[in-house]
Amino acid sequence: MAVDGRAIDEGTPLGDAETVDVEDYAILFELERLRAQRARAAPASPSKYHCLLIDEAQEFSPLELSLLGRCVSRGVR
């Protein structure tokens, strides 16, 4: 709700205030990592991959690149 009592997306073309943009996932994972660090707990782990190929890496933010780095498996399974 906004201060005027209306829904935050009221009157917008798509009414999508209750959705998450793909670009927001890196931020959500970082907030979870910081929360876990503060609580001295293990953060939620993103999916793990043996290899990542990134095209146009210059288009990613440092936060997004950090999250991608956390997705790389360590060692051989």
mmCIF file of the N, C-alpha and C atoms, coordinates in Angstrom:
data_MODEL
# 
_entry.id   MODEL 
# 
loop_
_atom_site.group_PDB 
_atom_site.id 
_atom_site.type_symbol 
_atom_site.label_atom_id 
_atom_site.label_alt_id 
_atom_site.label_comp_id 
_atom_site.label_asym_id 
_atom_site.label_entity_id 
_atom_site.label_seq_id 
_atom_site.pdbx_PDB_ins_code 
_atom_site.Cartn_x 
_atom_site.Cartn_y 
_atom_site.Cartn_z 
_atom_site.occupancy 
_atom_site.B_iso_or_equiv 
_atom_site.pdbx_formal_charge 
_atom_site.auth_seq_id 
_atom_site.auth_comp_id 
_atom_site.auth_asym_id 
_atom_site.auth_atom_id 
_atom_site.pdbx_PDB_model_num 
ATOM 1   N N  . MET A 1 1  ? 0.819  -1.189  0.000   1.00 0.00 ? 1  MET A N  1 
ATOM 2   C CA . MET A 1 1  ? 0.000  0.000   0.000   1.00 0.00 ? 1  MET A CA 1 
ATOM 3   C C  . MET A 1 1  ? 0.865  1.256   0.000   1.00 0.00 ? 1  MET A C  1 
ATOM 4   N N  . ALA A 1 2  ? 0.453  2.200   -0.781  1.00 0.00 ? 2  ALA A N  1 
ATOM 5   C CA . ALA A 1 2  ? 1.124  3.494   -0.803  1.00 0.00 ? 2  ALA A CA 1 
ATOM 6   C C  . ALA A 1 2  ? 0.520  4.374   0.291   1.00 0.00 ? 2  ALA A C  1 
ATOM 7   N N  . VAL A 1 3  ? 1.112  5.527   0.518   1.00 0.00 ? 3  VAL A N  1 
ATOM 8   C CA . VAL A 1 3  ? 0.621  6.415   1.582   1.00 0.00 ? 3  VAL A CA 1 
ATOM 9   C C  . VAL A 1 3  ? -0.797 6.895   1.327   1.00 0.00 ? 3  VAL A C  1 
ATOM 10  N N  . ASP A 1 4  ? -1.256 6.877   0.066   1.00 0.00 ? 4  ASP A N  1 
ATOM 11  C CA . ASP A 1 4  ? -2.617 7.303   -0.229  1.00 0.00 ? 4  ASP A CA 1 
ATOM 12  C C  . ASP A 1 4  ? -3.629 6.167   -0.101  1.00 0.00 ? 4  ASP A C  1 
ATOM 13  N N  . GLY A 1 5  ? -3.158 4.976   0.337   1.00 0.00 ? 5  GLY A N  1 
ATOM 14  C CA . GLY A 1 5  ? -4.055 3.854   0.569   1.00 0.00 ? 5  GLY A CA 1 
ATOM 15  C C  . GLY A 1 5  ? -4.305 2.984   -0.649  1.00 0.00 ? 5  GLY A C  1 
ATOM 16  N N  . ARG A 1 6  ? -3.761 3.369   -1.800  1.00 0.00 ? 6  ARG A N  1 
ATOM 17  C CA . ARG A 1 6  ? -3.952 2.561   -3.004  1.00 0.00 ? 6  ARG A CA 1 
ATOM 18  C C  . ARG A 1 6  ? -2.824 1.537   -3.127  1.00 0.00 ? 6  ARG A C  1 
ATOM 19  N N  . ALA A 1 7  ? -3.082 0.494   -3.900  1.00 0.00 ? 7  ALA A N  1 
ATOM 20  C CA . ALA A 1 7  ? -2.038 -0.497  -4.177  1.00 0.00 ? 7  ALA A CA 1 
ATOM 21  C C  . ALA A 1 7  ? -0.897 0.199   -4.915  1.00 0.00 ? 7  ALA A C  1 
ATOM 22  N N  . ILE A 1 8  ? 0.319  -0.219  -4.652  1.00 0.00 ? 8  ILE A N  1 
ATOM 23  C CA . ILE A 1 8  ? 1.479  0.461   -5.226  1.00 0.00 ? 8  ILE A CA 1 
ATOM 24  C C  . ILE A 1 8  ? 1.488  0.400   -6.753  1.00 0.00 ? 8  ILE A C  1 
ATOM 25  N N  . ASP A 1 9  ? 0.884  -0.635  -7.334  1.00 0.00 ? 9  ASP A N  1 
ATOM 26  C CA . ASP A 1 9  ? 0.865  -0.731  -8.791  1.00 0.00 ? 9  ASP A CA 1 
ATOM 27  C C  . ASP A 1 9  ? -0.457 -0.286  -9.403  1.00 0.00 ? 9  ASP A C  1 
ATOM 28  N N  . GLU A 1 10 ? -1.336 0.278   -8.606  1.00 0.00 ? 10 GLU A N  1 
ATOM 29  C CA . GLU A 1 10 ? -2.623 0.734   -9.124  1.00 0.00 ? 10 GLU A CA 1 
ATOM 30  C C  . GLU A 1 10 ? -2.423 1.831   -10.166 1.00 0.00 ? 10 GLU A C  1 
ATOM 31  N N  . GLY A 1 11 ? -3.035 1.633   -11.303 1.00 0.00 ? 11 GLY A N  1 
ATOM 32  C CA . GLY A 1 11 ? -2.938 2.615   -12.368 1.00 0.00 ? 11 GLY A CA 1 
ATOM 33  C C  . GLY A 1 11 ? -1.748 2.434   -13.285 1.00 0.00 ? 11 GLY A C  1 
ATOM 34  N N  . THR A 1 12 ? -0.897 1.445   -13.015 1.00 0.00 ? 12 THR A N  1 
ATOM 35  C CA . THR A 1 12 ? 0.225  1.190   -13.921 1.00 0.00 ? 12 THR A CA 1 
ATOM 36  C C  . THR A 1 12 ? -0.250 0.265   -15.036 1.00 0.00 ? 12 THR A C  1 
ATOM 37  N N  . PRO A 1 13 ? 0.387  0.312   -16.187 1.00 0.00 ? 13 PRO A N  1 
ATOM 38  C CA . PRO A 1 13 ? -0.086 -0.496  -17.317 1.00 0.00 ? 13 PRO A CA 1 
ATOM 39  C C  . PRO A 1 13 ? -0.097 -2.003  -17.054 1.00 0.00 ? 13 PRO A C  1 
ATOM 40  N N  . LEU A 1 14 ? 0.893  -2.501  -16.336 1.00 0.00 ? 14 LEU A N  1 
ATOM 41  C CA . LEU A 1 14 ? 0.988  -3.948  -16.143 1.00 0.00 ? 14 LEU A CA 1 
ATOM 42  C C  . LEU A 1 14 ? 0.578  -4.413  -14.759 1.00 0.00 ? 14 LEU A C  1 
ATOM 43  N N  . GLY A 1 15 ? 0.528  -3.516  -13.797 1.00 0.00 ? 15 GLY A N  1 
ATOM 44  C CA . GLY A 1 15 ? 0.163  -3.906  -12.442 1.00 0.00 ? 15 GLY A CA 1 
ATOM 45  C C  . GLY A 1 15 ? 1.050  -5.007  -11.905 1.00 0.00 ? 15 GLY A C  1 
ATOM 46  N N  . ASP A 1 16 ? 2.362  -4.858  -12.061 1.00 0.00 ? 16 ASP A N  1 
ATOM 47  C CA . ASP A 1 16 ? 3.275  -5.945  -11.730 1.00 0.00 ? 16 ASP A CA 1 
ATOM 48  C C  . ASP A 1 16 ? 4.107  -5.709  -10.472 1.00 0.00 ? 16 ASP A C  1 
ATOM 49  N N  . ALA A 1 17 ? 3.565  -4.998  -9.503  1.00 0.00 ? 17 ALA A N  1 
ATOM 50  C CA . ALA A 1 17 ? 4.319  -4.709  -8.287  1.00 0.00 ? 17 ALA A CA 1 
ATOM 51  C C  . ALA A 1 17 ? 4.587  -5.960  -7.450  1.00 0.00 ? 17 ALA A C  1 
ATOM 52  N N  . GLU A 1 18 ? 3.846  -7.023  -7.660  1.00 0.00 ? 18 GLU A N  1 
ATOM 53  C CA . GLU A 1 18 ? 4.042  -8.230  -6.852  1.00 0.00 ? 18 GLU A CA 1 
ATOM 54  C C  . GLU A 1 18 ? 4.947  -9.238  -7.548  1.00 0.00 ? 18 GLU A C  1 
ATOM 55  N N  . THR A 1 19 ? 5.690  -8.818  -8.552  1.00 0.00 ? 19 THR A N  1 
ATOM 56  C CA . THR A 1 19 ? 6.578  -9.728  -9.268  1.00 0.00 ? 19 THR A CA 1 
ATOM 57  C C  . THR A 1 19 ? 8.027  -9.376  -8.972  1.00 0.00 ? 19 THR A C  1 
ATOM 58  N N  . VAL A 1 20 ? 8.926  -10.279 -9.342  1.00 0.00 ? 20 VAL A N  1 
ATOM 59  C CA . VAL A 1 20 ? 10.356 -10.061 -9.165  1.00 0.00 ? 20 VAL A CA 1 
ATOM 60  C C  . VAL A 1 20 ? 10.990 -10.035 -10.548 1.00 0.00 ? 20 VAL A C  1 
ATOM 61  N N  . ASP A 1 21 ? 11.785 -9.026  -10.815 1.00 0.00 ? 21 ASP A N  1 
ATOM 62  C CA . ASP A 1 21 ? 12.517 -8.965  -12.075 1.00 0.00 ? 21 ASP A CA 1 
ATOM 63  C C  . ASP A 1 21 ? 13.711 -9.904  -11.998 1.00 0.00 ? 21 ASP A C  1 
ATOM 64  N N  . VAL A 1 22 ? 14.069 -10.502 -13.108 1.00 0.00 ? 22 VAL A N  1 
ATOM 65  C CA . VAL A 1 22 ? 15.209 -11.413 -13.162 1.00 0.00 ? 22 VAL A CA 1 
ATOM 66  C C  . VAL A 1 22 ? 16.463 -10.723 -12.636 1.00 0.00 ? 22 VAL A C  1 
ATOM 67  N N  . GLU A 1 23 ? 16.603 -9.431  -12.930 1.00 0.00 ? 23 GLU A N  1 
ATOM 68  C CA . GLU A 1 23 ? 17.776 -8.686  -12.493 1.00 0.00 ? 23 GLU A CA 1 
ATOM 69  C C  . GLU A 1 23 ? 17.861 -8.564  -10.971 1.00 0.00 ? 23 GLU A C  1 
ATOM 70  N N  . ASP A 1 24 ? 16.761 -8.797  -10.273 1.00 0.00 ? 24 ASP A N  1 
ATOM 71  C CA . ASP A 1 24 ? 16.734 -8.667  -8.817  1.00 0.00 ? 24 ASP A CA 1 
ATOM 72  C C  . ASP A 1 24 ? 17.254 -9.896  -8.083  1.00 0.00 ? 24 ASP A C  1 
ATOM 73  N N  . TYR A 1 25 ? 17.389 -11.020 -8.752  1.00 0.00 ? 25 TYR A N  1 
ATOM 74  C CA . TYR A 1 25 ? 17.813 -12.237 -8.060  1.00 0.00 ? 25 TYR A CA 1 
ATOM 75  C C  . TYR A 1 25 ? 19.196 -12.105 -7.439  1.00 0.00 ? 25 TYR A C  1 
ATOM 76  N N  . ALA A 1 26 ? 20.119 -11.463 -8.118  1.00 0.00 ? 26 ALA A N  1 
ATOM 77  C CA . ALA A 1 26 ? 21.457 -11.279 -7.546  1.00 0.00 ? 26 ALA A CA 1 
ATOM 78  C C  . ALA A 1 26 ? 21.377 -10.468 -6.261  1.00 0.00 ? 26 ALA A C  1 
ATOM 79  N N  . ILE A 1 27 ? 20.523 -9.466  -6.235  1.00 0.00 ? 27 ILE A N  1 
ATOM 80  C CA . ILE A 1 27 ? 20.346 -8.646  -5.033  1.00 0.00 ? 27 ILE A CA 1 
ATOM 81  C C  . ILE A 1 27 ? 19.746 -9.478  -3.911  1.00 0.00 ? 27 ILE A C  1 
ATOM 82  N N  . LEU A 1 28 ? 18.759 -10.301 -4.227  1.00 0.00 ? 28 LEU A N  1 
ATOM 83  C CA . LEU A 1 28 ? 18.137 -11.139 -3.195  1.00 0.00 ? 28 LEU A CA 1 
ATOM 84  C C  . LEU A 1 28 ? 19.128 -12.151 -2.625  1.00 0.00 ? 28 LEU A C  1 
ATOM 85  N N  . PHE A 1 29 ? 19.956 -12.762 -3.475  1.00 0.00 ? 29 PHE A N  1 
ATOM 86  C CA . PHE A 1 29 ? 20.976 -13.690 -2.982  1.00 0.00 ? 29 PHE A CA 1 
ATOM 87  C C  . PHE A 1 29 ? 22.004 -12.962 -2.116  1.00 0.00 ? 29 PHE A C  1 
ATOM 88  N N  . GLU A 1 30 ? 22.366 -11.739 -2.490  1.00 0.00 ? 30 GLU A N  1 
ATOM 89  C CA . GLU A 1 30 ? 23.333 -10.978 -1.695  1.00 0.00 ? 30 GLU A CA 1 
ATOM 90  C C  . GLU A 1 30 ? 22.741 -10.601 -0.338  1.00 0.00 ? 30 GLU A C  1 
ATOM 91  N N  . LEU A 1 31 ? 21.479 -10.195 -0.314  1.00 0.00 ? 31 LEU A N  1 
ATOM 92  C CA . LEU A 1 31 ? 20.828 -9.889  0.965   1.00 0.00 ? 31 LEU A CA 1 
ATOM 93  C C  . LEU A 1 31 ? 20.779 -11.130 1.860   1.00 0.00 ? 31 LEU A C  1 
ATOM 94  N N  . GLU A 1 32 ? 20.502 -12.276 1.261   1.00 0.00 ? 32 GLU A N  1 
ATOM 95  C CA . GLU A 1 32 ? 20.489 -13.532 2.024   1.00 0.00 ? 32 GLU A CA 1 
ATOM 96  C C  . GLU A 1 32 ? 21.881 -13.858 2.546   1.00 0.00 ? 32 GLU A C  1 
ATOM 97  N N  . ARG A 1 33 ? 22.916 -13.643 1.721   1.00 0.00 ? 33 ARG A N  1 
ATOM 98  C CA . ARG A 1 33 ? 24.293 -13.901 2.158   1.00 0.00 ? 33 ARG A CA 1 
ATOM 99  C C  . ARG A 1 33 ? 24.664 -12.998 3.330   1.00 0.00 ? 33 ARG A C  1 
ATOM 100 N N  . LEU A 1 34 ? 24.296 -11.732 3.253   1.00 0.00 ? 34 LEU A N  1 
ATOM 101 C CA . LEU A 1 34 ? 24.597 -10.792 4.338   1.00 0.00 ? 34 LEU A CA 1 
ATOM 102 C C  . LEU A 1 34 ? 23.818 -11.143 5.604   1.00 0.00 ? 34 LEU A C  1 
ATOM 103 N N  . ARG A 1 35 ? 22.557 -11.569 5.449   1.00 0.00 ? 35 ARG A N  1 
ATOM 104 C CA . ARG A 1 35 ? 21.743 -11.976 6.604   1.00 0.00 ? 35 ARG A CA 1 
ATOM 105 C C  . ARG A 1 35 ? 22.380 -13.172 7.293   1.00 0.00 ? 35 ARG A C  1 
ATOM 106 N N  . ALA A 1 36 ? 22.788 -14.160 6.501   1.00 0.00 ? 36 ALA A N  1 
ATOM 107 C CA . ALA A 1 36 ? 23.397 -15.366 7.058   1.00 0.00 ? 36 ALA A CA 1 
ATOM 108 C C  . ALA A 1 36 ? 24.732 -15.047 7.721   1.00 0.00 ? 36 ALA A C  1 
ATOM 109 N N  . GLN A 1 37 ? 25.516 -14.179 7.095   1.00 0.00 ? 37 GLN A N  1 
ATOM 110 C CA . GLN A 1 37 ? 26.806 -13.787 7.672   1.00 0.00 ? 37 GLN A CA 1 
ATOM 111 C C  . GLN A 1 37 ? 26.598 -13.143 9.043   1.00 0.00 ? 37 GLN A C  1 
ATOM 112 N N  . ARG A 1 38 ? 25.604 -12.298 9.133   1.00 0.00 ? 38 ARG A N  1 
ATOM 113 C CA . ARG A 1 38 ? 25.319 -11.626 10.409  1.00 0.00 ? 38 ARG A CA 1 
ATOM 114 C C  . ARG A 1 38 ? 24.859 -12.628 11.463  1.00 0.00 ? 38 ARG A C  1 
ATOM 115 N N  . ALA A 1 39 ? 24.091 -13.630 11.038  1.00 0.00 ? 39 ALA A N  1 
ATOM 116 C CA . ALA A 1 39 ? 23.584 -14.654 11.957  1.00 0.00 ? 39 ALA A CA 1 
ATOM 117 C C  . ALA A 1 39 ? 24.590 -15.785 12.162  1.00 0.00 ? 39 ALA A C  1 
ATOM 118 N N  . ARG A 1 40 ? 25.770 -15.663 11.543  1.00 0.00 ? 40 ARG A N  1 
ATOM 119 C CA . ARG A 1 40 ? 26.800 -16.710 11.605  1.00 0.00 ? 40 ARG A CA 1 
ATOM 120 C C  . ARG A 1 40 ? 26.241 -18.072 11.168  1.00 0.00 ? 40 ARG A C  1 
ATOM 121 N N  . ALA A 1 41 ? 25.519 -18.035 10.056  1.00 0.00 ? 41 ALA A N  1 
ATOM 122 C CA . ALA A 1 41 ? 24.912 -19.246 9.494   1.00 0.00 ? 41 ALA A CA 1 
ATOM 123 C C  . ALA A 1 41 ? 25.341 -19.375 8.039   1.00 0.00 ? 41 ALA A C  1 
ATOM 124 N N  . ALA A 1 42 ? 25.099 -20.529 7.472   1.00 0.00 ? 42 ALA A N  1 
ATOM 125 C CA . ALA A 1 42 ? 25.414 -20.736 6.057   1.00 0.00 ? 42 ALA A CA 1 
ATOM 126 C C  . ALA A 1 42 ? 24.338 -20.074 5.201   1.00 0.00 ? 42 ALA A C  1 
ATOM 127 N N  . PRO A 1 43 ? 24.738 -19.312 4.200   1.00 0.00 ? 43 PRO A N  1 
ATOM 128 C CA . PRO A 1 43 ? 23.737 -18.680 3.329   1.00 0.00 ? 43 PRO A CA 1 
ATOM 129 C C  . PRO A 1 43 ? 23.099 -19.696 2.390   1.00 0.00 ? 43 PRO A C  1 
ATOM 130 N N  . ALA A 1 44 ? 21.958 -19.341 1.851   1.00 0.00 ? 44 ALA A N  1 
ATOM 131 C CA . ALA A 1 44 ? 21.317 -20.174 0.834   1.00 0.00 ? 44 ALA A CA 1 
ATOM 132 C C  . ALA A 1 44 ? 22.280 -20.300 -0.334  1.00 0.00 ? 44 ALA A C  1 
ATOM 133 N N  . SER A 1 45 ? 22.405 -21.493 -0.839  1.00 0.00 ? 45 SER A N  1 
ATOM 134 C CA . SER A 1 45 ? 23.362 -21.736 -1.910  1.00 0.00 ? 45 SER A CA 1 
ATOM 135 C C  . SER A 1 45 ? 22.659 -21.743 -3.261  1.00 0.00 ? 45 SER A C  1 
ATOM 136 N N  . PRO A 1 46 ? 23.195 -20.996 -4.219  1.00 0.00 ? 46 PRO A N  1 
ATOM 137 C CA . PRO A 1 46 ? 22.631 -21.089 -5.569  1.00 0.00 ? 46 PRO A CA 1 
ATOM 138 C C  . PRO A 1 46 ? 22.991 -22.431 -6.184  1.00 0.00 ? 46 PRO A C  1 
ATOM 139 N N  . SER A 1 47 ? 22.376 -22.765 -7.292  1.00 0.00 ? 47 SER A N  1 
ATOM 140 C CA . SER A 1 47 ? 22.709 -24.007 -8.000  1.00 0.00 ? 47 SER A CA 1 
ATOM 141 C C  . SER A 1 47 ? 24.192 -24.013 -8.342  1.00 0.00 ? 47 SER A C  1 
ATOM 142 N N  . LYS A 1 48 ? 24.779 -25.203 -8.361  1.00 0.00 ? 48 LYS A N  1 
ATOM 143 C CA . LYS A 1 48 ? 26.210 -25.347 -8.651  1.00 0.00 ? 48 LYS A CA 1 
ATOM 144 C C  . LYS A 1 48 ? 26.410 -25.950 -10.030 1.00 0.00 ? 48 LYS A C  1 
ATOM 145 N N  . TYR A 1 49 ? 27.416 -25.444 -10.738 1.00 0.00 ? 49 TYR A N  1 
ATOM 146 C CA . TYR A 1 49 ? 27.755 -25.909 -12.077 1.00 0.00 ? 49 TYR A CA 1 
ATOM 147 C C  . TYR A 1 49 ? 29.259 -26.137 -12.153 1.00 0.00 ? 49 TYR A C  1 
ATOM 148 N N  . HIS A 1 50 ? 29.687 -27.084 -12.979 1.00 0.00 ? 50 HIS A N  1 
ATOM 149 C CA . HIS A 1 50 ? 31.112 -27.335 -13.172 1.00 0.00 ? 50 HIS A CA 1 
ATOM 150 C C  . HIS A 1 50 ? 31.745 -26.288 -14.066 1.00 0.00 ? 50 HIS A C  1 
ATOM 151 N N  . CYS A 1 51 ? 30.952 -25.717 -14.953 1.00 0.00 ? 51 CYS A N  1 
ATOM 152 C CA . CYS A 1 51 ? 31.488 -24.756 -15.909 1.00 0.00 ? 51 CYS A CA 1 
ATOM 153 C C  . CYS A 1 51 ? 30.413 -23.714 -16.238 1.00 0.00 ? 51 CYS A C  1 
ATOM 154 N N  . LEU A 1 52 ? 30.814 -22.471 -16.289 1.00 0.00 ? 52 LEU A N  1 
ATOM 155 C CA . LEU A 1 52 ? 29.918 -21.396 -16.726 1.00 0.00 ? 52 LEU A CA 1 
ATOM 156 C C  . LEU A 1 52 ? 30.567 -20.671 -17.886 1.00 0.00 ? 52 LEU A C  1 
ATOM 157 N N  . LEU A 1 53 ? 29.809 -20.416 -18.918 1.00 0.00 ? 53 LEU A N  1 
ATOM 158 C CA . LEU A 1 53 ? 30.259 -19.609 -20.042 1.00 0.00 ? 53 LEU A CA 1 
ATOM 159 C C  . LEU A 1 53 ? 29.429 -18.339 -20.041 1.00 0.00 ? 53 LEU A C  1 
ATOM 160 N N  . ILE A 1 54 ? 30.096 -17.203 -19.980 1.00 0.00 ? 54 ILE A N  1 
ATOM 161 C CA . ILE A 1 54 ? 29.393 -15.930 -19.873 1.00 0.00 ? 54 ILE A CA 1 
ATOM 162 C C  . ILE A 1 54 ? 29.690 -15.101 -21.112 1.00 0.00 ? 54 ILE A C  1 
ATOM 163 N N  . ASP A 1 55 ? 28.667 -14.802 -21.871 1.00 0.00 ? 55 ASP A N  1 
ATOM 164 C CA . ASP A 1 55 ? 28.803 -13.945 -23.039 1.00 0.00 ? 55 ASP A CA 1 
ATOM 165 C C  . ASP A 1 55 ? 28.446 -12.520 -22.622 1.00 0.00 ? 55 ASP A C  1 
ATOM 166 N N  . GLU A 1 56 ? 29.214 -11.581 -23.104 1.00 0.00 ? 56 GLU A N  1 
ATOM 167 C CA . GLU A 1 56 ? 28.968 -10.170 -22.806 1.00 0.00 ? 56 GLU A CA 1 
ATOM 168 C C  . GLU A 1 56 ? 29.057 -9.884  -21.302 1.00 0.00 ? 56 GLU A C  1 
ATOM 169 N N  . ALA A 1 57 ? 30.107 -10.388 -20.661 1.00 0.00 ? 57 ALA A N  1 
ATOM 170 C CA . ALA A 1 57 ? 30.280 -10.224 -19.212 1.00 0.00 ? 57 ALA A CA 1 
ATOM 171 C C  . ALA A 1 57 ? 30.304 -8.757  -18.794 1.00 0.00 ? 57 ALA A C  1 
ATOM 172 N N  . GLN A 1 58 ? 30.691 -7.871  -19.701 1.00 0.00 ? 58 GLN A N  1 
ATOM 173 C CA . GLN A 1 58 ? 30.732 -6.449  -19.362 1.00 0.00 ? 58 GLN A CA 1 
ATOM 174 C C  . GLN A 1 58 ? 29.340 -5.888  -19.096 1.00 0.00 ? 58 GLN A C  1 
ATOM 175 N N  . GLU A 1 59 ? 28.317 -6.618  -19.488 1.00 0.00 ? 59 GLU A N  1 
ATOM 176 C CA . GLU A 1 59 ? 26.943 -6.174  -19.262 1.00 0.00 ? 59 GLU A CA 1 
ATOM 177 C C  . GLU A 1 59 ? 26.438 -6.523  -17.858 1.00 0.00 ? 59 GLU A C  1 
ATOM 178 N N  . PHE A 1 60 ? 27.213 -7.315  -17.116 1.00 0.00 ? 60 PHE A N  1 
ATOM 179 C CA . PHE A 1 60 ? 26.808 -7.739  -15.770 1.00 0.00 ? 60 PHE A CA 1 
ATOM 180 C C  . PHE A 1 60 ? 27.391 -6.798  -14.728 1.00 0.00 ? 60 PHE A C  1 
ATOM 181 N N  . SER A 1 61 ? 26.662 -6.629  -13.642 1.00 0.00 ? 61 SER A N  1 
ATOM 182 C CA . SER A 1 61 ? 27.166 -5.823  -12.531 1.00 0.00 ? 61 SER A CA 1 
ATOM 183 C C  . SER A 1 61 ? 28.138 -6.667  -11.709 1.00 0.00 ? 61 SER A C  1 
ATOM 184 N N  . PRO A 1 62 ? 28.984 -6.029  -10.907 1.00 0.00 ? 62 PRO A N  1 
ATOM 185 C CA . PRO A 1 62 ? 29.871 -6.795  -10.025 1.00 0.00 ? 62 PRO A CA 1 
ATOM 186 C C  . PRO A 1 62 ? 29.098 -7.752  -9.104  1.00 0.00 ? 62 PRO A C  1 
ATOM 187 N N  . LEU A 1 63 ? 27.935 -7.343  -8.652  1.00 0.00 ? 63 LEU A N  1 
ATOM 188 C CA . LEU A 1 63 ? 27.112 -8.195  -7.790  1.00 0.00 ? 63 LEU A CA 1 
ATOM 189 C C  . LEU A 1 63 ? 26.651 -9.440  -8.538  1.00 0.00 ? 63 LEU A C  1 
ATOM 190 N N  . GLU A 1 64 ? 26.236 -9.269  -9.790  1.00 0.00 ? 64 GLU A N  1 
ATOM 191 C CA . GLU A 1 64 ? 25.814 -10.414 -10.597 1.00 0.00 ? 64 GLU A CA 1 
ATOM 192 C C  . GLU A 1 64 ? 26.985 -11.349 -10.881 1.00 0.00 ? 64 GLU A C  1 
ATOM 193 N N  . LEU A 1 65 ? 28.148 -10.798 -11.187 1.00 0.00 ? 65 LEU A N  1 
ATOM 194 C CA . LEU A 1 65 ? 29.323 -11.625 -11.438 1.00 0.00 ? 65 LEU A CA 1 
ATOM 195 C C  . LEU A 1 65 ? 29.745 -12.384 -10.185 1.00 0.00 ? 65 LEU A C  1 
ATOM 196 N N  . SER A 1 66 ? 29.619 -11.749 -9.036  1.00 0.00 ? 66 SER A N  1 
ATOM 197 C CA . SER A 1 66 ? 29.937 -12.424 -7.775  1.00 0.00 ? 66 SER A CA 1 
ATOM 198 C C  . SER A 1 66 ? 29.016 -13.617 -7.556  1.00 0.00 ? 66 SER A C  1 
ATOM 199 N N  . LEU A 1 67 ? 27.741 -13.436 -7.826  1.00 0.00 ? 67 LEU A N  1 
ATOM 200 C CA . LEU A 1 67 ? 26.784 -14.542 -7.674  1.00 0.00 ? 67 LEU A CA 1 
ATOM 201 C C  . LEU A 1 67 ? 27.119 -15.669 -8.647  1.00 0.00 ? 67 LEU A C  1 
ATOM 202 N N  . LEU A 1 68 ? 27.467 -15.325 -9.876  1.00 0.00 ? 68 LEU A N  1 
ATOM 203 C CA . LEU A 1 68 ? 27.858 -16.363 -10.833 1.00 0.00 ? 68 LEU A CA 1 
ATOM 204 C C  . LEU A 1 68 ? 29.079 -17.124 -10.335 1.00 0.00 ? 68 LEU A C  1 
ATOM 205 N N  . GLY A 1 69 ? 30.021 -16.415 -9.723  1.00 0.00 ? 69 GLY A N  1 
ATOM 206 C CA . GLY A 1 69 ? 31.191 -17.072 -9.151  1.00 0.00 ? 69 GLY A CA 1 
ATOM 207 C C  . GLY A 1 69 ? 30.816 -18.046 -8.046  1.00 0.00 ? 69 GLY A C  1 
ATOM 208 N N  . ARG A 1 70 ? 29.797 -17.716 -7.276  1.00 0.00 ? 70 ARG A N  1 
ATOM 209 C CA . ARG A 1 70 ? 29.331 -18.619 -6.216  1.00 0.00 ? 70 ARG A CA 1 
ATOM 210 C C  . ARG A 1 70 ? 28.654 -19.857 -6.784  1.00 0.00 ? 70 ARG A C  1 
ATOM 211 N N  . CYS A 1 71 ? 28.286 -19.830 -8.063  1.00 0.00 ? 71 CYS A N  1 
ATOM 212 C CA . CYS A 1 71 ? 27.610 -20.964 -8.702  1.00 0.00 ? 71 CYS A CA 1 
ATOM 213 C C  . CYS A 1 71 ? 28.579 -22.002 -9.246  1.00 0.00 ? 71 CYS A C  1 
ATOM 214 N N  . VAL A 1 72 ? 29.870 -21.710 -9.232  1.00 0.00 ? 72 VAL A N  1 
ATOM 215 C CA . VAL A 1 72 ? 30.857 -22.654 -9.766  1.00 0.00 ? 72 VAL A CA 1 
ATOM 216 C C  . VAL A 1 72 ? 31.235 -23.658 -8.693  1.00 0.00 ? 72 VAL A C  1 
ATOM 217 N N  . SER A 1 73 ? 31.142 -24.936 -9.058  1.00 0.00 ? 73 SER A N  1 
ATOM 218 C CA . SER A 1 73 ? 31.512 -26.010 -8.128  1.00 0.00 ? 73 SER A CA 1 
ATOM 219 C C  . SER A 1 73 ? 32.988 -25.910 -7.789  1.00 0.00 ? 73 SER A C  1 
ATOM 220 N N  . ARG A 1 74 ? 33.320 -26.226 -6.563  1.00 0.00 ? 74 ARG A N  1 
ATOM 221 C CA . ARG A 1 74 ? 34.716 -26.278 -6.133  1.00 0.00 ? 74 ARG A CA 1 
ATOM 222 C C  . ARG A 1 74 ? 35.141 -27.731 -6.061  1.00 0.00 ? 74 ARG A C  1 
ATOM 223 N N  . GLY A 1 75 ? 36.234 -28.075 -6.731  1.00 0.00 ? 75 GLY A N  1 
ATOM 224 C CA . GLY A 1 75 ? 36.733 -29.451 -6.672  1.00 0.00 ? 75 GLY A CA 1 
ATOM 225 C C  . GLY A 1 75 ? 35.974 -30.386 -7.584  1.00 0.00 ? 75 GLY A C  1 
ATOM 226 N N  . VAL A 1 76 ? 36.405 -31.635 -7.583  1.00 0.00 ? 76 VAL A N  1 
ATOM 227 C CA . VAL A 1 76 ? 35.786 -32.667 -8.427  1.00 0.00 ? 76 VAL A CA 1 
ATOM 228 C C  . VAL A 1 76 ? 34.833 -33.483 -7.585  1.00 0.00 ? 76 VAL A C  1 
ATOM 229 N N  . ARG A 1 77 ? 33.703 -33.808 -8.164  1.00 0.00 ? 77 ARG A N  1 
ATOM 230 C CA . ARG A 1 77 ? 32.712 -34.617 -7.431  1.00 0.00 ? 77 ARG A CA 1 
ATOM 231 C C  . ARG A 1 77 ? 32.721 -36.029 -7.904  1.00 0.00 ? 77 ARG A C  1 
# 
